[in-house]
Amino acid sequence: MGYKVAWIGAVALGVETDGGRQLAFSLEEDQQIPSEFKEGDPIEIVNHPDHPSVATMGLESGGFYEITHLPTGKTFRTWHRADMYKVEGR
């Protein structure tokens, strides 16, 4: 599946799939998206999840998404823990 940068915000990176689905990847405090990333640029996203036992034991997630800017090869990570507020307390 292909991805492209849909928008760049102060707290998240917007991504669009080939099928037109919109996704957002939250940034942690003071994290910035590399300047190479521009709207419309193709990117690759690889998920690096923690082992399920980490969540079972109540530990902070060390899982992340590695996002690669295909034209330059520049990468950065967004951490799963930055989005934990979406699932905590459910």
Secondary structure, DSSP 8 states (H G I E B T S, - for coil): --EEEEEE-SSEEEEEETT--EEEEE--TT----TT--TT-EEEEEEE---HHHHHTT-----EEEEEETTT--EEEEEGGGGGGGTTT-
